[in-house]
């Protein structure tokens, strides 16, 4: 057996192996953002992961602009998620809900609200809507009163996640969405206590994490960051001054684990010359650290062996390889996915990828 199959203590539970399923937006919920039974089949097929981190799941209608992505703010959504979590648990798996506010990366035709962000800025790319991509709209700068409201939305979504049967939640603070828009100096021009200094720009992340930890327990709370490079128009000129102290704060709060999405100069989806920060973060974050982006079987084993990471999360390989942990452990061939079906409706490219015979 390789180190990939070693169990790992993650907060309140033990992961059966170190191959985690990264969050993957798949757009199979209803237009009202309610999960569907088809999603239960999809996640159950992948229950062999040491931990499934769900697709990004909205904390409010204001913050969820991706068509047919699921939410966690209504009773109907909670009830629908129960089928999914129950099916995963029935297969022996563990699953966290990734909770999400998209900030300026939404369109009012989907949310019914003007986009909001750390500052009055406009996203650089077209926005997904029910009728195709549309030009981005200028975001409204959040007031401190708005921020207090959104903190409440995060807390409610976290409580709803546990009521829905999730083992915990991961706060989505990466990839150019709301919390990331506060963290980086390319999108945060505020002059109040949420802007300017690194300490101030980290404040929203800290406050969200504190609220979630107090609501459901630090041992069921995780965070995802993307420290290096540009994502959806978000980049920081000196990321080490933001993300290293942020990791120290998260460590001191006692979260279950921290996941880092770190592209490199040859990345398939996003590339950057900004150096990866997991080495510096490892020095201040002593709890389980999960690394993500472009890992192969060989590089994953190497990162676990040299102590760079405690687990590796795989995204795209899990789309077409529901039995990915076994394939990696036994060094079996990986099936290729079909990009044209990533966000399409129905089973094609979703639940019709087979596992290998036993």
Order of alpha helices (4+ residues) and beta strands (2+ residues): beta-beta-beta-alpha-beta-alpha-beta-alpha-beta-beta-alpha-beta-alpha-alpha-beta-alpha-beta-alpha-beta-alpha-beta-alpha-alpha
